[in-house]
């Protein structure tokens, strides 16, 4: 076994730093959308209606299925919830 250490889980499971950055951004955005759903006490059907997606899509979101969402899809979902997404670049 290797004792290799990673800065994040995304670095550990990704083949490239670019892929890790994309997964991390998607996970962060998913987490925030989930917080909004929970803060409002919406059931999956209500959240789906508000975001213009299906209930199974919300289920995927709530279960953290990152691979099933693109950044574009998540930005659109956030916009449907009245949120604006801002991208911030930081030194690696």
trRosetta pair geometry for C-beta under 8 A, 3 or more apart (Angstrom, degrees):
i j d omega theta_ij theta_ji phi_ij phi_ji
6 9 7.3 111 101 -89 132 19
6 11 4.0 177 -170 92 114 113
6 12 4.2 -152 22 -63 165 84
7 11 5.2 79 47 -3 79 155
8 11 4.9 107 55 1 72 98
8 12 7.3 -134 101 -3 45 88
8 20 6.9 132 71 -177 113 116
8 24 6.4 41 119 -94 161 122
9 12 5.4 -56 -154 35 38 116
9 13 6.3 11 159 -2 72 110
10 13 6.4 -67 -140 46 28 93
10 14 5.6 21 165 -19 67 122
10 19 7.9 -165 173 118 94 71
10 20 4.1 122 134 -156 98 79
10 21 7.6 137 135 -49 140 21
10 23 4.4 174 -136 86 115 119
10 24 4.6 -100 -5 -58 169 89
10 27 7.3 -139 -69 4 124 140
11 14 6.2 -62 -128 38 22 106
11 17 7.3 3 -117 -111 87 65
11 20 4.7 43 -83 -135 51 153
13 20 7.9 135 63 -102 67 86
13 23 7.6 -120 79 135 108 175
14 17 7.4 115 108 -91 133 17
14 19 4.0 174 -159 97 117 107
14 20 3.9 -149 34 -63 156 79
14 23 6.2 -153 -72 8 123 138
15 19 5.8 51 47 27 73 152
16 19 4.7 99 57 5 83 100
16 20 7.0 -144 96 -4 46 87
17 20 5.4 -55 -148 38 36 115
17 21 6.3 40 153 -23 68 103
17 92 7.4 26 -176 -143 138 150
18 21 5.8 -52 -149 33 31 112
18 22 6.5 30 152 -17 63 105
19 22 5.7 -55 -149 36 33 111
19 23 6.3 32 154 -17 66 106
20 23 5.8 -55 -146 38 30 110
20 24 6.2 32 155 -21 64 109
21 24 5.7 -55 -147 37 29 113
21 25 6.4 29 156 -19 64 106
22 25 5.9 -54 -148 35 30 110
22 26 6.4 28 155 -16 64 107
22 71 6.9 -100 -155 -42 86 118
23 26 5.8 -57 -148 39 31 110
23 27 6.2 30 155 -19 66 108
23 66 5.9 63 -153 151 83 144
24 27 5.8 -55 -145 37 29 110
24 28 6.3 30 156 -20 64 106
25 28 5.8 -53 -147 35 30 111
25 29 6.4 25 156 -14 64 108
25 71 6.1 4 114 -103 121 118
26 29 5.9 -60 -148 40 30 108
26 30 6.1 32 154 -21 66 108
26 66 5.2 112 111 -159 122 96
26 69 5.8 153 -164 93 119 103
26 70 7.6 -103 -105 -171 124 17
26 71 5.9 -107 -82 -78 86 70
26 74 6.1 165 -139 -17 72 155
27 30 5.6 -53 -144 37 30 113
27 31 6.3 36 155 -24 64 104
27 64 7.5 30 -131 -154 88 92
27 66 5.4 -26 -76 -103 82 132
28 31 5.7 -53 -151 32 29 114
28 32 6.7 25 154 -16 63 105
29 32 5.8 -54 -150 36 33 109
29 33 6.4 32 153 -17 66 106
29 71 7.1 110 16 -135 158 70
29 74 4.4 88 122 152 135 139
29 75 7.3 -52 -156 -65 151 58
29 78 6.7 -85 -168 -47 104 134
29 85 6.8 7 -120 -123 119 129
30 33 5.8 -58 -149 38 32 110
30 34 6.2 34 153 -20 66 106
30 61 6.0 -162 -149 -156 99 80
30 64 6.7 117 133 -123 143 57
30 66 6.5 -119 -10 -100 156 76
30 69 6.6 136 -79 58 115 158
30 74 6.3 -79 -65 -123 68 132
31 34 5.7 -55 -150 35 29 113
31 35 6.5 35 150 -23 63 103
32 35 5.5 -48 -151 31 35 116
32 36 6.7 38 150 -21 64 101
32 78 7.4 25 100 -108 114 120
32 83 7.9 172 136 170 121 166
33 36 5.6 -50 -153 32 36 113
33 37 6.6 37 149 -19 65 103
33 51 7.9 55 -164 -99 124 142
33 61 6.5 -67 102 -176 127 132
33 74 6.8 -129 -28 -157 143 89
33 77 5.9 24 -127 118 147 121
33 78 5.9 -106 -85 -81 103 81
33 81 7.0 162 -133 -1 84 156
34 37 5.6 -53 -151 35 35 113
34 38 6.3 29 154 -14 67 109
34 61 6.6 -175 -74 146 90 96
34 62 6.1 130 -120 -111 108 60
35 38 5.8 -60 -146 42 29 108
35 39 6.0 33 156 -24 67 109
36 39 5.8 -52 -141 35 27 112
36 40 6.4 13 161 -6 61 112
36 81 5.6 64 142 174 155 152
36 83 7.2 -102 -84 -39 155 140
37 40 6.3 -74 -155 45 24 101
37 42 5.1 -90 -158 56 73 109
37 47 4.7 13 -125 -107 115 137
37 58 7.6 141 -117 -159 153 112
37 62 7.4 -91 86 -86 157 102
38 41 7.3 34 -175 -73 34 37
42 46 4.1 -135 -159 92 97 117
42 47 4.4 125 120 -58 132 84
42 50 7.0 -67 -134 7 160 139
43 46 5.0 91 52 11 73 104
43 47 7.1 -143 92 -5 35 90
44 47 5.7 -57 -144 39 31 110
44 48 6.1 35 157 -24 66 107
44 55 4.9 80 134 -154 108 91
44 58 4.5 158 -157 99 85 132
44 59 6.0 25 -141 -62 145 76
44 62 7.0 -83 -99 -12 104 145
45 48 5.7 -54 -148 34 28 114
45 49 6.5 30 153 -20 62 105
45 55 5.2 -18 -91 -94 61 122
46 49 5.8 -53 -150 34 31 112
46 50 6.4 27 154 -15 64 108
47 50 5.8 -59 -149 39 31 110
47 51 6.1 10 159 -3 67 114
47 58 4.9 122 93 -132 116 143
48 51 6.2 -71 -143 48 25 97
48 53 5.3 -103 -149 82 76 71
48 54 5.7 -23 -157 155 132 15
48 55 4.6 -85 -35 -77 159 52
48 57 6.5 118 -121 58 102 97
48 58 4.6 -103 -68 -24 88 129
49 52 7.8 30 -178 -68 26 35
50 80 6.3 136 143 138 63 104
50 81 6.2 59 141 -95 115 73
51 58 7.2 139 42 -83 136 101
51 77 4.5 13 -159 -146 123 83
51 80 4.5 121 -135 88 47 139
51 81 6.3 -11 -88 -49 86 91
52 76 7.7 -80 67 148 123 105
52 77 7.7 -149 50 -108 86 61
52 80 5.1 -138 6 -118 105 153
53 57 4.0 -95 158 81 122 147
53 58 6.4 145 92 -46 115 79
53 77 6.6 -16 -20 -102 132 106
54 57 4.7 106 59 -1 75 103
54 58 7.4 -137 102 -2 46 83
55 58 5.5 -51 -152 34 40 112
55 59 6.5 47 148 -23 67 102
56 59 5.2 -48 -149 33 39 120
56 60 6.6 45 151 -21 65 97
57 60 5.7 -47 -155 31 34 113
57 61 6.6 38 146 -20 63 104
58 61 5.3 -51 -151 35 37 117
58 62 6.2 33 153 -17 69 106
59 62 5.8 -55 -143 40 30 108
59 63 6.2 15 160 -6 64 113
60 63 6.1 -69 -145 47 26 101
60 65 4.3 -70 -169 48 84 131
60 68 4.8 -72 176 83 140 153
60 69 7.4 157 123 -44 118 100
61 64 7.9 39 171 -63 30 26
61 65 7.4 -71 -65 42 22 85
61 69 7.0 70 -95 -59 81 142
61 77 7.7 -180 -100 -175 149 168
65 68 4.5 21 126 12 111 121
65 69 7.4 118 99 -11 75 95
66 69 6.4 -82 -161 42 38 99
69 73 5.1 -132 -156 79 78 126
69 74 5.3 73 163 -53 126 100
70 73 4.7 100 52 4 79 100
70 74 7.1 -150 91 -1 44 86
71 74 5.8 -61 -150 41 33 109
71 75 6.1 35 154 -22 69 106
72 75 5.8 -56 -147 35 28 110
72 76 6.4 28 155 -18 63 107
73 76 5.8 -57 -152 37 30 112
73 77 6.4 31 151 -20 65 105
74 77 5.5 -50 -146 35 34 113
74 78 6.4 35 154 -18 65 104
74 85 7.9 92 117 -83 88 153
75 78 5.8 -54 -149 37 31 112
75 79 6.3 34 151 -21 64 106
75 85 4.9 -94 -126 17 88 151
76 79 5.6 -53 -147 35 32 114
76 80 6.5 35 153 -21 64 103
77 80 5.7 -52 -152 32 32 113
77 81 6.8 24 150 -12 62 106
78 81 5.7 -63 -156 40 35 108
78 83 4.3 -74 173 76 90 115
78 84 7.6 155 131 -80 112 4
78 85 5.4 88 86 -53 151 104
79 82 7.7 64 -177 -63 34 11
79 83 6.6 -102 -83 66 29 62
79 84 7.2 52 -102 -97 75 47
79 85 7.5 -68 -55 -7 83 97
